[in-house]
Amino acid sequence: MRTISDNFTLPKTVFVILIFVVTSALVFYIFNQLGFNAIFNAFKQANIFLLFPAFLLLLVSFSLRTGRWNLLISSFRLSPSIKLFPILCSGIFINTIIPLRVGEFVRSYWLAQSKQTSFSKALTSVIIERFVDSVALVVITAFSIIFIFGDLQNIIQSWFFSVGIIILFIAFFILIRKPWFVNFCIKMLQTIFKPAKQIQKKAIEGMSDLTKDIEDLITDRRNTPLALLIAFPIWILEASKVYILSIAVGYPLPLGAALFIGATTYLLGASIVNPAGLSQLLFMIGLFAFLFPSALVICSVIAILDWFVSFSWLLLTGAPSSLYYFYRI
């Protein structure tokens, strides 16, 4: 009989399988409605040579991410390391195929192990990384809305949206200092998150130090602002990938629309319940359906290519090997 000491409890396994079944059925339904033959024909007409610039954008983007992560951990007086690159790719790969953002905890655990530091400090660096990413994506999304629509009403709405997201993040960093909120996080962690045993143990042990570590890093007047500045070129590069892929399929999008679709997909499409790769694919198709309903088939090909390029990049970096080590923890 399975027990809580196992890597995943039986209900959790059933839940994950159910999510995969439901989302797979949804993907099949969407592509069946669009027409598999039409999608295949659009694929055949794509210029595959333009996929290489998309891979180059990812190389630069991931290099910047690695440099930024080194910058954040240096606030804890940890020396920079090139080992962060494979750890980063592995964590993102796990997020791509497994629900509940498990990859963030996995790469925090591996960072703590490789640097001989506390799990709390490693997890803090990832939390701040996600925070500055979200702020940058909100700003990019807001400005891209201005380029798409241009009228005053939508500009005001986009800024209200931006301010609302930022207020939510400020509220989180106020709450994380309260003991009752930390205890609530621990209970939620124990209830909905059942990663490998050692990661779960480290996460629960580190929650008591997490508040102080977050305060120390968020108030760092040098490294955290620099990390925020670096987030902008990272996500502009990632969103520009959508623009290049639209050229590859012979349907060049307006640059503002490509930035909006890319940035909004990465901001809101990283679902906690579904695997990030799948939810981002579905979310991007939904945005295309809203903005370009008359060209939905070819735009869906752009979304599929975006997923394919990102997933292939992670395969090329050797990230899948991380799954083997993850299940051995």
N, C-alpha and C positions, 0 to 999 in steps of 0.2 A: 504494500500500500504506500502511495506517495505521501510524504510528510512535508512540513514547512522547511525542513532542513535540506530538501532537494533544491536544485537550481531554480526550477519553476514548479509551482504547485499545479495539480491537475486542472483546477478551475481556470488558472491563468493560461495554461496551454490551450484549453478549449476556447477560451476567449480570443487568444491570438489566432487560432485556426478559423474561428468564426469571422473575425475581422478580414482575414485574407479571402475567405470565401465570398463574403458580401462585397468587398471592394473589387474582387476579380469579376464577379457577376456584373457589377456596375460598369466596369471598363468594357466588358464584352457587349453589354447593352448599348453603350454610347457608340462604340465603333460599328456595331451592327446597324444602328440607326443612320450613321454617316455613310455606311457602305464600304465594305472591306475592299472591293474592287477599285472604288474611286480613290481610297487612301493609297492602295498599292500602286496605282497609275501615277499618282502625285509623287510617290517615292521614286519611281523610275525616272522621272523628269528632273529630279534634284541634282545639283552639281556637287558631287561628293568631295571635290577638291577644296570646296569652301568650308569643309568640316575642319581642315587643318588650322585655319586661323582661329576657329572656335576652341580647339584644343590649346592653342598658344595662349589665348585669353585665360583659360583655366590654369595653365602653368604659372602665369604671372600672378593671377589671383591667389592661388594656393601658396605661392612663395611669399606674397605680402601677408597672408594669414599667419604663416609660420613666423615671420619676422615680428608681427604684432603680438603673437602669443609669447615669444621670447621677451618682448618688451614688458608685457604684463607680469610674467613670473620674475623678472629682474627686480620688481618692486619688493619681492620677498627675499632679496639677496641670493637668488639662485642664478647660477651661471647659465648663459645661453647654450643651446645645444641643437645640432642639426637633426638629432633623433626626434625632435618634435614633428618634423614633416610626416614621417610614416605614422606616428601616433595620431596626428590630426586627420590624415586620410582614412585611417582605420576607424576612428570614431564617427566620421561622416558617413562611411560606408555602412556601418551598423545602423545608424539613424535611417539610412536610405531604405533598408530592407526589413527592419524590426520596429514595431510600434513603441510608443511611450518614451521616445527620445533616450533610449538606453545608451546610445553611443556617447552622450555627454558624460555620463557617469563612468563609462568604460575608459575613455581617454583621460579622465581625471585620475582614475585608479592607476593607469599605466604611467602617467606623469609622476604621480607620487612614488611609484615603485622605482622608476628610472632616476629620479632626482633625490631619492631618499628624503622626501619631505612629507608633510602631513597631507592627508586626503583633503582636509578642509581648505588648505591654501591652493591645492590644485583645482578643486571644484570652484573656488572663488574666482580664479583666473578665467574659467570657462563661463561663469555667470556674468562677469563684467564684459567678457567678449560678446556674449549674446545681447547684453544691454546696449553696448555701443553699436552693434550691428543693427538692432531694432531702431535706434534713434536715426542712424544714417538712412535706413530704408524708408522710414517715415518721411524724412525730408526729401529724398529722391522721388518718392511716390507723389508727394505734394507738388513738387515743381513740375513733374511730368504731367500731372493733371492740368496744370496751367497751360502747358504747351499743347495738350490735346484739345481742351475745351476753350480756354482763353477768356470766358466771360466772368464777370464779377461774382455771380452767385456761386459758381462751381469753385472759384478760387477761395471764397470764404468758407465753403463747406470743406474743402481739402484742408484748410488750416485748422478748422475746428476738429477735424479728424486727427490731425497731427498733434495738436495740443492735448486732445483726449488721451491718446496713446502715451504721451510723455507723462501726463498726470498719473496714469495707472502705474507706470514704472516708479515714479517718485513715491507713490503710496506704498508700493512693495518694499522699497528700501527704508521707509519709515516703520512699516510693520515688522520687518525682519529683525529689528532691534528689540521687539517685545517678546518676553519669555513665552507667553501664551501662544504667540504665532509660531515660534520655533517648535514648541511642543506639538502644535497642530501639524506642522510640516513633517515632523518625525512620524506621527501617526499615519499621515497620508502616505509617506514613503513606505511604511511597513504594510499598508493596506493595498495600495495599487501598484507598487513597484517591487517586483521580486526578481532582481538580477542574480547573477552568480553570487554564491554565499559570501566570498571575501569582499566583493564590492558592497554588498548590502551591509555587512558588518562595519566596514570602513565608513560608509555613508552615515550610518546611525551614530557611530562614535564621534564623527567629525562635526555633527550638527551643532554641538555646544560651542565650538570655536568658530563656526561659520560667520556668526554675526560680527565678531571683531575683525575677522579677516576681510569681510566685505567692506566694513567701515574704513579700514586701513587703505584698501585699494581704491575705493570710490573717492576718497579724499586726497589721493595722490595727485599733486598739482602738475606733475610732469608726464608720467607715463600714461595715465588714463585719458587725458585730453589728446595726447599723441595717438593713442589707440583709436579714439573716435575719429580723428582726422584720416587715419589709414583706412578706416572702414568705408569711407566714401569711394576712393578708387577701386577698392575690392568689389563693391557691389555695382558700381558703374560698369566695371569690366564684365561681371557676371550677367548683368542685364543686357549689355551690348551684344552678348552671345545670341540673344533672341533676334537682334537686328541682322547679324551676319547670316543666321540660319534662314531668315526670311528671304534674303537675297539668294541663298543657295536653292531654294525651292521656286524661285522666279516670281515671288510676290513680295517685293521689298516694302516693309512697313515704314510709316513715318517714324523718325527716330524717337520722338516723344512718346508715341504709342508703344514702341518696343521697350523703352525704359520703364514705362508704367506697368506693362504686363510682366516684365522680368522682375522688377522690384516688388510689386504687389504679390506676385506668386511666391517669392522667397520670404516675404514678410508674413503673409497669412496662410500660405499653403503648407507650412511645416506643421502639420497636424500632430497632436500628441497621441491620438488614438490610432491613426493609420501610419504605416511606414511613410517617412517623409517623401521618398521618391515617388510613390504612388499618389499621395495627396497633392503634391505639387503638379504632377501631370494632369490630374483631374481639374485642379483649380485653374491652371493655365488654359485648358480647353474651355472652361466656363467663362473666363475673361474674353477669350476670342469670340465665343458665341454672343457675348454682350456687345463687343465693339465691331466685329466684322462678321455678322450673321450670313452675309451673302457669299463669303469665302471660307466657310467653316471647315470644309474638308481639307483644303490646303493649309489653313492655319493649324488644324489638328496635327498635320504632318510636322509643322514647325515645333509644336509641343512635344511630339514623339522624338524628334531629332534632338531637342534640348535635353530630354531625359536620357537618350542614347549616348550623347556626347559626355554628359556628366557621369553616367554609370560606367562607360568605357574608360574614362579617365581614372576612375577609382580602381578599376580592374588592372590598368596598366601600372598603377603605383604599388600593386601587390596587396592592396587593402583586404581582399577576401581572406587572406591567411589569418587575419585578426580574429575571424570567427572561431577558428580552431583553438586559439589561445583563450578566447573569451569563455568557451564552454569547458575549458580545463581549469579555470580559476576556482 
